[in-house]
Amino acid sequence: MKILAFLILSFTSFALADDFKLIDGREYKDATVSRVEPDGIVLRTKWGIAKVYFVELPKDEQERFRYNPAIASAYSAQQTVNQPTTAVAGRGQPSEVISHGAQVDINQHLARGNVTVVEFYADWCGPCRRLSPSLEQMAQTDSEVALRKIDIVRWGTPVAQQFNIRSVPQVNVYNRAGSLVGSVNGVDLDTVKRYVAQAKTGS
């Protein structure tokens, strides 16, 4: 944590007006870097404020801001711990975003003794936006289900490669012992519920 604190403090003094082109072709013109965090940069433009994750930037920009994937992953995990959860008090399990493009050790985030639903999604994915509320409601209302969300950010990010994600949304369901019961591609809530029922019984 001392390393993260040092990095955050040392990154807060940037005030660069520049153009930033993302790997997917998007551009931020005449943007000022208002803050550099271990997992990305916060840009201020005439349109407002936006955070760009390092996995969205070309290699030379990553090197320019001294991007370290391991430190970024640790920072993302710590941010998740600090964020308020969406669980209903006394009822459901917390819903957590555990990665924004960086690799993740899923075993550290499984809710042992309960069923863990892992949702792979992206902000630009329309079907993801349709499925997410149903998954969140499931976790909020069922004390035996915990939801973990992984933002792939874009195709080819380390976490997308790690789990071989070729389409989103993708939902992985793990049983109480932490074993994968099944994966569901697309908006198929019925199949997710069927896997959750299987996961509860351990089959």
Contacts in CASP RR format, 6 or more apart in sequence:
PFRMAT RR
TARGET T0000
AUTHOR 0000-0000-0000
METHOD contacts of the structure
MODEL  1
MKILAFLILSFTSFALADDFKLIDGREYKDATVSRVEPDGIVLRTKWGIA
KVYFVELPKDEQERFRYNPAIASAYSAQQTVNQPTTAVAGRGQPSEVISH
GAQVDINQHLARGNVTVVEFYADWCGPCRRLSPSLEQMAQTDSEVALRKI
DIVRWGTPVAQQFNIRSVPQVNVYNRAGSLVGSVNGVDLDTVKRYVAQAK
TGS
1 78 0 8 1.000
3 71 0 8 1.000
4 38 0 8 1.000
4 71 0 8 1.000
4 74 0 8 1.000
4 75 0 8 1.000
4 78 0 8 1.000
7 38 0 8 1.000
7 71 0 8 1.000
8 37 0 8 1.000
8 38 0 8 1.000
11 35 0 8 1.000
11 36 0 8 1.000
11 37 0 8 1.000
11 38 0 8 1.000
11 65 0 8 1.000
12 35 0 8 1.000
12 36 0 8 1.000
14 33 0 8 1.000
14 34 0 8 1.000
14 35 0 8 1.000
14 36 0 8 1.000
14 41 0 8 1.000
15 32 0 8 1.000
15 33 0 8 1.000
15 34 0 8 1.000
16 32 0 8 1.000
16 33 0 8 1.000
17 30 0 8 1.000
17 31 0 8 1.000
17 32 0 8 1.000
18 30 0 8 1.000
18 31 0 8 1.000
18 32 0 8 1.000
18 33 0 8 1.000
19 27 0 8 1.000
19 28 0 8 1.000
19 29 0 8 1.000
19 30 0 8 1.000
19 31 0 8 1.000
20 27 0 8 1.000
20 28 0 8 1.000
20 31 0 8 1.000
20 41 0 8 1.000
20 43 0 8 1.000
20 52 0 8 1.000
20 57 0 8 1.000
20 61 0 8 1.000
21 27 0 8 1.000
21 58 0 8 1.000
22 28 0 8 1.000
22 52 0 8 1.000
22 56 0 8 1.000
22 57 0 8 1.000
23 56 0 8 1.000
23 57 0 8 1.000
23 58 0 8 1.000
23 154 0 8 1.000
24 56 0 8 1.000
24 154 0 8 1.000
28 43 0 8 1.000
28 45 0 8 1.000
28 50 0 8 1.000
28 52 0 8 1.000
29 45 0 8 1.000
30 45 0 8 1.000
30 46 0 8 1.000
31 43 0 8 1.000
31 44 0 8 1.000
31 45 0 8 1.000
32 43 0 8 1.000
32 44 0 8 1.000
32 45 0 8 1.000
33 41 0 8 1.000
33 42 0 8 1.000
33 43 0 8 1.000
33 44 0 8 1.000
34 42 0 8 1.000
34 43 0 8 1.000
34 44 0 8 1.000
34 49 0 8 1.000
35 41 0 8 1.000
35 42 0 8 1.000
36 42 0 8 1.000
36 65 0 8 1.000
37 51 0 8 1.000
37 75 0 8 1.000
38 68 0 8 1.000
38 71 0 8 1.000
38 72 0 8 1.000
38 74 0 8 1.000
38 75 0 8 1.000
39 53 0 8 1.000
39 54 0 8 1.000
39 72 0 8 1.000
39 73 0 8 1.000
39 75 0 8 1.000
39 76 0 8 1.000
39 100 0 8 1.000
39 102 0 8 1.000
40 51 0 8 1.000
40 52 0 8 1.000
40 53 0 8 1.000
40 54 0 8 1.000
40 65 0 8 1.000
40 67 0 8 1.000
40 72 0 8 1.000
41 51 0 8 1.000
41 52 0 8 1.000
41 54 0 8 1.000
41 57 0 8 1.000
41 65 0 8 1.000
42 49 0 8 1.000
42 50 0 8 1.000
42 51 0 8 1.000
42 52 0 8 1.000
43 49 0 8 1.000
43 50 0 8 1.000
43 51 0 8 1.000
43 52 0 8 1.000
53 100 0 8 1.000
53 101 0 8 1.000
53 153 0 8 1.000
54 61 0 8 1.000
54 62 0 8 1.000
54 65 0 8 1.000
54 67 0 8 1.000
54 72 0 8 1.000
55 100 0 8 1.000
55 101 0 8 1.000
55 102 0 8 1.000
55 153 0 8 1.000
55 154 0 8 1.000
55 157 0 8 1.000
55 158 0 8 1.000
56 153 0 8 1.000
56 154 0 8 1.000
57 67 0 8 1.000
69 102 0 8 1.000
69 103 0 8 1.000
69 158 0 8 1.000
72 102 0 8 1.000
73 99 0 8 1.000
73 102 0 8 1.000
73 103 0 8 1.000
73 104 0 8 1.000
76 98 0 8 1.000
76 99 0 8 1.000
76 100 0 8 1.000
76 102 0 8 1.000
77 98 0 8 1.000
77 104 0 8 1.000
77 108 0 8 1.000
80 96 0 8 1.000
80 97 0 8 1.000
80 98 0 8 1.000
83 96 0 8 1.000
83 97 0 8 1.000
85 94 0 8 1.000
85 95 0 8 1.000
85 96 0 8 1.000
86 94 0 8 1.000
86 95 0 8 1.000
86 136 0 8 1.000
86 139 0 8 1.000
86 140 0 8 1.000
87 93 0 8 1.000
87 94 0 8 1.000
87 95 0 8 1.000
87 139 0 8 1.000
87 140 0 8 1.000
88 140 0 8 1.000
88 141 0 8 1.000
90 143 0 8 1.000
91 140 0 8 1.000
91 141 0 8 1.000
91 143 0 8 1.000
92 139 0 8 1.000
92 140 0 8 1.000
92 141 0 8 1.000
92 142 0 8 1.000
92 143 0 8 1.000
92 145 0 8 1.000
93 111 0 8 1.000
93 114 0 8 1.000
93 139 0 8 1.000
93 142 0 8 1.000
93 143 0 8 1.000
93 144 0 8 1.000
93 145 0 8 1.000
93 146 0 8 1.000
93 147 0 8 1.000
94 139 0 8 1.000
94 146 0 8 1.000
94 147 0 8 1.000
95 136 0 8 1.000
95 139 0 8 1.000
95 140 0 8 1.000
95 146 0 8 1.000
95 147 0 8 1.000
95 148 0 8 1.000
95 149 0 8 1.000
96 109 0 8 1.000
96 147 0 8 1.000
96 148 0 8 1.000
96 149 0 8 1.000
97 149 0 8 1.000
97 150 0 8 1.000
97 151 0 8 1.000
98 104 0 8 1.000
98 109 0 8 1.000
98 148 0 8 1.000
98 149 0 8 1.000
98 150 0 8 1.000
99 150 0 8 1.000
99 151 0 8 1.000
99 159 0 8 1.000
100 151 0 8 1.000
100 153 0 8 1.000
101 150 0 8 1.000
101 151 0 8 1.000
101 152 0 8 1.000
101 153 0 8 1.000
101 157 0 8 1.000
101 158 0 8 1.000
101 159 0 8 1.000
101 160 0 8 1.000
102 157 0 8 1.000
102 158 0 8 1.000
102 159 0 8 1.000
103 158 0 8 1.000
103 159 0 8 1.000
103 162 0 8 1.000
104 150 0 8 1.000
104 159 0 8 1.000
104 162 0 8 1.000
106 118 0 8 1.000
106 148 0 8 1.000
107 178 0 8 1.000
109 116 0 8 1.000
109 118 0 8 1.000
109 148 0 8 1.000
110 116 0 8 1.000
110 148 0 8 1.000
110 174 0 8 1.000
110 178 0 8 1.000
111 146 0 8 1.000
112 176 0 8 1.000
112 177 0 8 1.000
112 178 0 8 1.000
113 176 0 8 1.000
113 177 0 8 1.000
114 143 0 8 1.000
114 144 0 8 1.000
114 145 0 8 1.000
114 146 0 8 1.000
114 176 0 8 1.000
115 144 0 8 1.000
115 145 0 8 1.000
115 146 0 8 1.000
115 173 0 8 1.000
115 174 0 8 1.000
115 175 0 8 1.000
115 176 0 8 1.000
115 196 0 8 1.000
115 199 0 8 1.000
115 200 0 8 1.000
116 145 0 8 1.000
116 146 0 8 1.000
116 147 0 8 1.000
116 148 0 8 1.000
116 173 0 8 1.000
116 174 0 8 1.000
116 178 0 8 1.000
117 135 0 8 1.000
117 138 0 8 1.000
117 139 0 8 1.000
117 145 0 8 1.000
117 146 0 8 1.000
117 147 0 8 1.000
117 148 0 8 1.000
117 171 0 8 1.000
117 172 0 8 1.000
117 173 0 8 1.000
117 174 0 8 1.000
117 192 0 8 1.000
117 196 0 8 1.000
118 147 0 8 1.000
118 148 0 8 1.000
118 149 0 8 1.000
118 150 0 8 1.000
118 171 0 8 1.000
118 172 0 8 1.000
118 173 0 8 1.000
118 174 0 8 1.000
119 128 0 8 1.000
119 131 0 8 1.000
119 132 0 8 1.000
119 135 0 8 1.000
119 147 0 8 1.000
119 148 0 8 1.000
119 149 0 8 1.000
119 150 0 8 1.000
119 169 0 8 1.000
119 170 0 8 1.000
119 171 0 8 1.000
120 150 0 8 1.000
120 152 0 8 1.000
120 160 0 8 1.000
120 163 0 8 1.000
120 165 0 8 1.000
120 168 0 8 1.000
120 169 0 8 1.000
120 170 0 8 1.000
120 171 0 8 1.000
120 172 0 8 1.000
121 128 0 8 1.000
121 131 0 8 1.000
121 132 0 8 1.000
121 149 0 8 1.000
121 150 0 8 1.000
121 151 0 8 1.000
121 152 0 8 1.000
121 168 0 8 1.000
121 169 0 8 1.000
122 128 0 8 1.000
122 151 0 8 1.000
122 152 0 8 1.000
122 153 0 8 1.000
122 154 0 8 1.000
122 168 0 8 1.000
123 151 0 8 1.000
125 168 0 8 1.000
125 169 0 8 1.000
127 168 0 8 1.000
127 169 0 8 1.000
127 186 0 8 1.000
127 187 0 8 1.000
128 168 0 8 1.000
128 169 0 8 1.000
130 187 0 8 1.000
131 169 0 8 1.000
131 171 0 8 1.000
131 186 0 8 1.000
131 187 0 8 1.000
131 189 0 8 1.000
132 149 0 8 1.000
132 169 0 8 1.000
134 189 0 8 1.000
135 147 0 8 1.000
135 171 0 8 1.000
135 189 0 8 1.000
135 192 0 8 1.000
136 147 0 8 1.000
138 145 0 8 1.000
138 147 0 8 1.000
138 192 0 8 1.000
138 193 0 8 1.000
138 196 0 8 1.000
139 145 0 8 1.000
139 146 0 8 1.000
139 147 0 8 1.000
144 200 0 8 1.000
145 196 0 8 1.000
150 159 0 8 1.000
150 163 0 8 1.000
152 159 0 8 1.000
152 160 0 8 1.000
152 165 0 8 1.000
152 168 0 8 1.000
154 160 0 8 1.000
159 165 0 8 1.000
163 170 0 8 1.000
163 172 0 8 1.000
167 185 0 8 1.000
167 186 0 8 1.000
168 186 0 8 1.000
169 185 0 8 1.000
169 186 0 8 1.000
169 187 0 8 1.000
170 183 0 8 1.000
170 184 0 8 1.000
170 185 0 8 1.000
170 186 0 8 1.000
171 183 0 8 1.000
171 184 0 8 1.000
171 192 0 8 1.000
172 180 0 8 1.000
172 182 0 8 1.000
172 183 0 8 1.000
173 180 0 8 1.000
173 181 0 8 1.000
173 182 0 8 1.000
173 183 0 8 1.000
173 184 0 8 1.000
173 192 0 8 1.000
173 195 0 8 1.000
173 196 0 8 1.000
173 198 0 8 1.000
173 199 0 8 1.000
174 180 0 8 1.000
174 181 0 8 1.000
174 199 0 8 1.000
175 181 0 8 1.000
175 198 0 8 1.000
175 199 0 8 1.000
175 200 0 8 1.000
175 202 0 8 1.000
176 199 0 8 1.000
176 200 0 8 1.000
176 202 0 8 1.000
177 202 0 8 1.000
181 195 0 8 1.000
181 198 0 8 1.000
181 199 0 8 1.000
181 202 0 8 1.000
182 195 0 8 1.000
184 191 0 8 1.000
184 192 0 8 1.000
184 195 0 8 1.000
END
